[in-house]
Amino acid sequence: MTDQPMYESGLIAHGIDTTRPSVARVYDYALGGKDNYESDRELYRQIMKIAPETPVWARANRLWLKQVITWLAAEAGVRRFIDAGSGLPTVENTHQIAQKVSTDASVMYIDNDPSVVAHGRALLLDNDRTQFTAADLTKPDEVLADPAVAGMLADGQPVALVMALMLHHIADYDETLEIAGRYVDALPPGSYLAITHACNPGDGGPVDVLVTELLEKVKGAFPTLAFRSVEQISSLFHGLEVLEPGVVRLADWHVPGGRVEVDPQVGIRDAIYGGVAHKA
Ligand SMILES: C[S@@+](CC[C@H](N)C(=O)[O-])C[C@H]1O[C@@H](n2cnc3c(N)ncnc32)[C@H](O)[C@@H]1O
């Protein structure tokens, strides 16, 4: 027997199905990562035929995350972060960004992809101020009852809840709204919510055509993926004070008081919107 089947059988023991693409691993491949398999790379090649800007879009999302975490730690004084739907570890993870600003920043990662749970947990648990919880974010009662999550929220210190490219993996919009609302309700006053989300303007224009074709291509692998209107994405911040520049295309987003980091490549980034909001 070669090493490969033994390795594979180990992965199966962790619940990892290498024969089917996983969102976390396809995204990892788009970012140049190594925690992916042929099934992920094959779907990625199909995606690239429709949307060759995909790696630019993935990097733009990570740039947004870096700007948001840095601003929250440096300017808003946030010391607690929950990265919900964290994905596989990559070049700059939330705790590395936050702890670069403040060594006492604590980060809780949450994800339910078996690859993230198996490979990512050890790598994300870099120091005693980072934690990883394997949980399904569509079950807020269970997530909020988890001792580590409850512990982070217990003493009323502000927390930044980051849901980057995660909420669009819940198929039903009303359920998505309800789930986001449950987490916001649990956040102490002074907390922040930061979201990026796939968008379809639904206007028949080039972005609409592109994401409709893209969704058709990936729906077999990712049946719950939902591109939503700007209005629907904005409503996820219901009851919160959305910071400038509002809920906008990643290509137009900048930190409050800052400027857009100009990148001449746009394309599919038009289909990703992001925003940050404050809970009074
Ligand atoms: C495209 S990746 C985004 C990773 C990272 N947040 C980023 O923006 O760079 C989406 C992640 O959300 C996770 N995810 C999707 N649905 C989830 C759920 N119901 N519970 C927990 N994690 C989920 C996936 O496993 C994946 O790791």
The ligand as an ORCA input file, in Angstrom:
! r2SCAN-3c Opt
* xyz 0 1
  C     -15.572     31.132      0.601
  S     -15.067     30.619      2.192
  C     -14.673     32.182      2.950
  C     -13.525     32.091      3.922
  C     -13.204     33.400      4.639
  N     -14.327     33.833      5.456
  C     -12.856     34.500      3.675
  O     -13.728     35.313      3.359
  O     -11.715     34.578      3.226
  C     -16.641     30.253      2.995
  C     -16.441     29.489      4.289
  O     -17.697     29.459      4.991
  C     -17.829     28.174      5.556
  N     -19.255     27.892      5.796
  C     -20.255     27.890      4.869
  N     -21.414     27.557      5.460
  C     -21.139     27.330      6.773
  C     -21.921     26.928      7.893
  N     -23.240     26.688      7.769
  N     -21.314     26.793      9.095
  C     -19.994     27.017      9.236
  N     -19.185     27.403      8.204
  C     -19.755     27.549      6.991
  C     -17.223     27.233      4.523
  O     -16.872     25.979      5.084
  C     -16.013     28.050      4.071
  O     -14.877     27.741      4.837
*
